[in-house]
Amino acid sequence: MAWAGGAEPHGDGRGDKRPAWDNKGQYLLSCLGFAVGLGNIWRFPYLCQTHGGGAFLIPYLIALVLEGIPVFYIELAIGQCLRRGSIGVWTAVSPYLGLGCLTVSFLVSLYYNTVLSWVLWYLLNSFQDPLPWSSCPLDINRTGAFEAECQASSTVSYFWYRQTLNITADISDNGSIQWRLLACLAASWAVVYLCVIRGIETTGKAIYFTALFPYLVLTIFLIRGLTLPGAVRGLIYLFTPNPGRGVQTLRNPRVWLDAATQIFFSLSLAFGGHIAFASYNPPRNNCEKDAVTVALVNSLTSLYASIAVFSVLGFKAANDHGNLLRLLNAFDLPDQSISRDDYAAVLAHLNATQPESVARLPLEVCQLEDFLDKSASGTGLAFVVFTEAVLHMPGAPGWAVLFFGMLFTLGLSSMFGNLEGIITPLLDLGVLRRSVPKEVLTGLVCLLCFLSATCFALQSGSYWLQVFDSYAAPLNLIIFAFFEVVGIAYVYGMPRFSDDIACMTGRRPGLYWRVTWKVVSPLLLLTIFVAYIAVLAWTPLSYRAWDPQYVGPLGATGSHFGPALAFPWCHTWQDGCPKLQEGGAS
Amino acid sequence: MPDAENAFKVRLSIRTALGDKAYAWDTNEEYLFKAMVAFSMRKVPNRETTEISHVLLCNVTQRVSFWFVVTDPSKNHTLPAVEIQSAIRMNRNRINSAFFLNDQTLEFLKIPSTLAPPTDPTMPIWMIIFSVIFCIVIVAVMLLIFSGIRQRRRKSKGPSEVDDTEDKCENMITIENGIPCDPLDTKGGHINDVFMTEDERLTPL
């Protein structure tokens, strides 16, 4: 059957041969590295535990099957078939869909690499014994007392909020540029540039290390974590449903929303990165198998990581025996005579015999929930909770280096995908003349991103990042994914798409694929979108701030809807350039 | 004697410090403790005549914790707390090492330990490693850029490559009358027997 039209399929906009992967392994590792990112380590375990462990896996798997894999398959198939980046691929549906994907990739690159620069800072500081976050620095006057702010919170929180971020109390208070963070930001952008400089030629080599190293470290942490005392408690805590909730978790719509959004962002859909990766494939490649494989491995990695993380958290909880010491000291009991398991019984006995003495003791209620409530997701997990756990492990600097090295490589492989989602469409558009080498384009993109991201090195940078992360990206991505699926299923046409797939993989897509593409995935995405809007409208927009006296949420209005609003606008007004509604607190 | 004016409470956490190698606390260990305190006091000017018998221990518990005072040679009154405090602080290291313990596991309540002076290295460690990494990255980037320039120069000088026809799905295969047109253009051509000349049909002599 003759090819009936659409964008010209041969070569790329520059006229020379389109670059190709050295082997299939590079391609699979790149997609996997892009999908497996920081969220697998610090978002999934938190969600899993909050919604009662085992029970959460059910909505998660259902979302994977009904939404994650179908949309992922579409992206890989369309990229491989049309052999263009996101802008070229979506010209048949709408020219601005591709532009929207590119803009979102750009915005996410900005703040994602800022997080990487924080990880780099911690990595650089891990090469010393004792670790700098293990003790409070002395007072300014060196009178012998420790810094007040440090004593009021904890050494790790102090190191994170004060010595790293030097954070202000409010998002409107910008403060000054932190030159240390700026230097780390420059270094991380330099590393990204080094790896992306010639496109997939260089990322293909780098991905072997950046995609596989995290698995090695996770395994090491898993083995070490499981041998630490208290690890099993952490695991039991992870997988048992919340007391009294059990199967009822499934009736809570919040759980389904979290599962659906988690699978969506975990696979890094609608960024255009997967489309870009697939566009460098030979046309006859079984992208169906690729899609299913990468999605499954991504989910298994999340599970693997949560086991490793929670065994270490369980150890951390078991190690916190401040109460035990107080009891021993107050009642002059033999050293180490009370183990963690006996604590409850001994306390009850003492309370019965000497209640007044017990009442006078400042005993804390120590529960595992307490750490997890103190933001054990996101940056809180990595930079506060985990760093403290590492302090108690023998050979702490080594573990810290391993942990932050793993986070850095995880983030780096995701950055490759983000940047390919920007660079490939630009290359296809032919924004620079053919004589200008590719290194110049990638250099300009990295330079532009670095300059734009300097605002995150301000003292209030972390708040801006929170606002970006919570409000700028998620909604736009859901809209784009919805239009991707609808565009393929209805505008491009299912018969035409099925023919393309038959040409590439050797057989037409089965009933499951067609049903999910035409009905289930769009419906699900629409539901998530509506639910997100509802949640946004319901709760006041807020971000967590660090008040030197007290940590609590402060209200703020932030920016969101930036690139997505531009898309329908441009469509109606036939405007050439989408105007980004970037904004701060208004 | 507990909470007396010049008495100090001492608390040891032997098992925490030594684990399996922990020794039992008996009267011999108490004797050693008294000896160390007496030794510390003897280093103070005016108190060189302090004997082991001047150090009194009491209320030894299983924790292990006890109270001690140091009396003067006449055994009438106890030495002032300030003197004992400074004497112990001066020799804290010797006392700790006699028992294989450290400041956290051999606690003298009310006697704060002298903190180590803050070490401010001339160049923080992170800066050193940062400069190393940054230099490596810059050098690698330069290498890649220069090798790319050289490759391009070589390619522009060399013969232009033939564009290989890739196996494309979308390859236009023009079809006429059900026969693919391609073979007629690119393949070596079939010889149609009908038009073979007379000469070729007859074998040569």
HADDOCK unambig.tbl for C-alpha pairs under 7 A between the chains (distance, minus, plus):
assign (segid A and resid 2 and name CA) (segid B and resid 172 and name CA) 6.37 0.50 0.50
assign (segid A and resid 3 and name CA) (segid B and resid 170 and name CA) 5.85 0.50 0.50
assign (segid A and resid 124 and name CA) (segid B and resid 126 and name CA) 4.88 0.50 0.50
assign (segid A and resid 124 and name CA) (segid B and resid 129 and name CA) 6.39 0.50 0.50
assign (segid A and resid 124 and name CA) (segid B and resid 130 and name CA) 6.67 0.50 0.50
assign (segid A and resid 125 and name CA) (segid B and resid 126 and name CA) 5.22 0.50 0.50
assign (segid A and resid 187 and name CA) (segid B and resid 134 and name CA) 6.14 0.50 0.50
assign (segid A and resid 190 and name CA) (segid B and resid 137 and name CA) 6.81 0.50 0.50
assign (segid A and resid 191 and name CA) (segid B and resid 137 and name CA) 6.33 0.50 0.50
assign (segid A and resid 194 and name CA) (segid B and resid 137 and name CA) 6.87 0.50 0.50
assign (segid A and resid 194 and name CA) (segid B and resid 141 and name CA) 5.50 0.50 0.50
assign (segid A and resid 283 and name CA) (segid B and resid 168 and name CA) 6.50 0.50 0.50
assign (segid A and resid 283 and name CA) (segid B and resid 169 and name CA) 6.73 0.50 0.50
assign (segid A and resid 332 and name CA) (segid B and resid 61 and name CA) 6.29 0.50 0.50
assign (segid A and resid 332 and name CA) (segid B and resid 62 and name CA) 6.46 0.50 0.50
assign (segid A and resid 332 and name CA) (segid B and resid 63 and name CA) 4.70 0.50 0.50
assign (segid A and resid 333 and name CA) (segid B and resid 62 and name CA) 5.94 0.50 0.50
assign (segid A and resid 333 and name CA) (segid B and resid 63 and name CA) 4.78 0.50 0.50
assign (segid A and resid 334 and name CA) (segid B and resid 62 and name CA) 4.93 0.50 0.50
assign (segid A and resid 334 and name CA) (segid B and resid 63 and name CA) 3.93 0.50 0.50
assign (segid A and resid 334 and name CA) (segid B and resid 64 and name CA) 6.52 0.50 0.50
assign (segid A and resid 335 and name CA) (segid B and resid 13 and name CA) 5.80 0.50 0.50
assign (segid A and resid 335 and name CA) (segid B and resid 15 and name CA) 6.28 0.50 0.50
assign (segid A and resid 335 and name CA) (segid B and resid 63 and name CA) 5.38 0.50 0.50
assign (segid A and resid 336 and name CA) (segid B and resid 15 and name CA) 6.87 0.50 0.50
assign (segid A and resid 336 and name CA) (segid B and resid 16 and name CA) 6.91 0.50 0.50
assign (segid A and resid 503 and name CA) (segid B and resid 169 and name CA) 6.41 0.50 0.50
